Amino acid sequence: MKRALAAVAIAFLCLVLALPVAAESLFPLDKGSMFADRKARDVGDLVTVIIVEQAQARQTANTSTGKESQVQVGPGLGVLADLIPLFGMGGGDSYSAHGQTTRGGSLTAKVTTRVIEVLPNDTLRIEGSQSIVINGEEQEIVIRGTVRSRDIAPDNTILSPHVADAEISFVGTGIVADKNNPGILTRLFNWLF
């Protein structure tokens, strides 16, 4: 009987002292599935753009013109035919010009951008910039554009050729950049001549 009474007392004690217990999941629902990728898809998410741009332009122009003309006047028939000699005149001109322009450039960089707008057709508008200062020279890379979310790799990177309506600018300021620009007198002479 003592054993039965002890068992009832312990059971009663457990029921009385038991507090409500709240269980938390190891996999919270608001964080998404642990099996889902963590690709950018919302405003504020980060996407690293790997810029690999090369531009080549070549233009060639050739112009060639020419003209020749001759005029001859003779005495005609009549009494004065022997007195007036044959008169002739001729002329001509020619023009030739050749020109060629070749321009090229390349840019390789990585810039992390931020999603600023999610469009309804599963595309994202991104925008970002990066500033680097080396020995007093500031260089800034700015990129804007639209990307498809399916083109973004699982590590949230995308190549710049996959950025639609891409605006990529690379601007430098400082002593070296100032020396690359012509002076005011040079610009004045170029404008005049």
C-alpha positions in Angstrom: 0.0 0.0 0.0 2.8 2.3 0.7 4.1 1.8 -2.8 0.8 2.5 -4.3 0.4 5.6 -2.2 3.9 6.8 -3.2 3.2 6.2 -6.9 -0.1 8.2 -6.7 1.7 11.0 -4.8 4.5 11.2 -7.4 1.9 11.2 -10.3 -0.1 14.0 -8.5 3.1 16.0 -7.8 4.1 15.8 -11.5 0.7 17.0 -12.7 0.6 19.8 -10.2 4.1 21.0 -10.8 4.1 20.6 -14.6 4.3 23.9 -16.4 3.1 24.4 -19.9 5.9 23.6 -22.3 6.3 25.4 -25.7 8.3 23.6 -28.3 10.2 25.4 -31.0 11.1 23.9 -34.2 14.7 23.5 -35.4 13.6 24.8 -38.7 11.7 28.1 -38.4 9.0 28.7 -41.0 9.8 32.4 -41.5 13.3 31.6 -42.6 12.4 29.4 -45.5 13.3 25.8 -46.1 16.8 24.5 -45.3 16.7 22.8 -48.7 15.8 26.0 -50.6 18.6 28.1 -52.1 19.4 31.6 -50.7 19.3 33.4 -54.0 18.4 37.1 -54.1 14.7 37.6 -54.6 13.6 40.4 -52.3 14.2 44.2 -52.1 17.4 44.7 -50.1 19.0 41.4 -51.1 22.6 41.5 -52.4 23.8 40.4 -55.8 27.5 40.5 -56.8 28.0 41.5 -60.5 31.1 40.2 -62.1 31.9 42.8 -64.7 33.7 41.4 -67.7 33.2 44.0 -70.5 35.2 44.5 -73.6 34.4 47.0 -76.3 36.0 47.4 -79.7 35.0 49.9 -82.3 36.5 50.6 -85.7 35.5 53.0 -88.4 37.0 53.5 -91.8 36.1 56.2 -94.4 37.4 56.6 -97.9 36.3 59.4 -100.2 37.5 59.9 -103.8 36.0 62.3 -106.3 37.1 63.6 -109.7 35.9 65.8 -112.5 37.2 66.8 -115.9 35.8 69.2 -118.4 36.9 70.6 -121.8 35.5 73.4 -123.9 36.5 74.0 -127.5 35.3 76.9 -129.6 36.0 77.0 -133.3 35.6 79.7 -136.0 32.7 78.1 -137.7 32.0 78.7 -141.4 32.2 82.0 -143.2 34.6 84.7 -144.1 36.2 84.9 -140.6 36.9 81.2 -140.5 40.5 81.7 -141.6 41.1 84.7 -139.3 39.9 83.2 -136.0 41.9 80.2 -134.8 40.5 77.2 -132.9 40.2 78.1 -129.2 40.1 75.4 -126.5 40.0 75.3 -122.7 40.0 72.4 -120.3 40.2 71.8 -116.5 39.7 69.2 -113.9 40.0 68.6 -110.2 40.2 65.6 -107.9 39.8 65.0 -104.2 40.8 62.0 -102.2 40.6 61.5 -98.4 41.1 58.5 -96.1 40.4 58.2 -92.4 40.4 55.5 -89.8 39.4 55.4 -86.1 40.0 52.5 -83.8 38.9 52.5 -80.1 38.9 49.8 -77.6 38.6 49.2 -73.8 38.0 46.6 -71.2 36.8 46.5 -67.7 37.0 43.7 -65.2 35.7 44.1 -61.6 33.3 42.7 -59.0 30.7 45.0 -57.5 28.1 44.0 -55.0 24.7 45.6 -55.8 21.4 45.7 -53.9 18.0 44.8 -55.2 16.0 48.0 -55.3 12.8 46.7 -57.0 11.2 43.4 -57.7 9.3 43.4 -61.0 6.3 41.1 -61.6 7.9 39.1 -64.4 10.5 37.5 -62.1 13.1 40.2 -62.8 15.0 42.4 -60.3 16.3 45.9 -60.7 19.7 46.2 -59.1 22.0 49.2 -58.3 25.3 49.5 -56.6 28.6 51.3 -56.5 32.1 50.9 -55.2 34.7 53.5 -54.5 38.4 52.9 -54.2 41.1 55.4 -53.2 44.7 54.6 -53.9 47.4 57.3 -53.3 44.9 60.1 -53.5 43.3 58.8 -56.7 39.6 58.0 -56.3 38.0 55.5 -58.7 34.3 54.8 -58.6 32.4 52.0 -60.4 28.6 52.4 -60.6 26.3 49.8 -62.1 22.5 49.7 -62.6 20.3 47.3 -64.5 17.8 44.6 -64.6 18.5 40.9 -64.1 16.4 37.7 -64.3 16.4 35.9 -61.0 17.0 32.6 -62.8 20.3 34.0 -64.1 21.6 34.6 -60.6 24.0 31.8 -59.5 23.4 30.0 -56.2 26.2 32.1 -54.6 24.3 35.3 -55.7 26.7 36.2 -58.5 25.8 37.2 -62.1 28.0 38.1 -65.1 27.6 41.6 -66.5 26.5 40.4 -70.0 23.4 39.0 -68.3 22.4 42.4 -66.9 19.7 44.1 -69.1 19.7 47.8 -69.6 23.1 47.9 -67.9 24.6 51.2 -67.1 28.2 50.7 -66.1 30.5 53.7 -65.4 34.1 53.8 -64.3 35.2 57.3 -63.2 38.5 58.4 -61.7 39.4 61.7 -60.1 42.8 62.9 -58.9 46.1 64.1 -60.3 46.5 61.3 -62.9 42.9 61.8 -64.1 43.5 65.6 -64.4 46.7 65.1 -66.4 44.8 62.9 -68.9 42.5 65.8 -69.8 43.8 68.5 -72.2 44.4 72.0 -70.8 42.2 75.0 -71.5 44.5 76.4 -74.2 44.7 73.1 -76.0 40.9 72.8 -75.9 40.6 76.4 -77.2 43.0 75.8 -80.1 41.2 72.6 -80.9 37.9 74.4 -81.0 39.3 77.2 -83.2 41.1 75.0 -85.6 
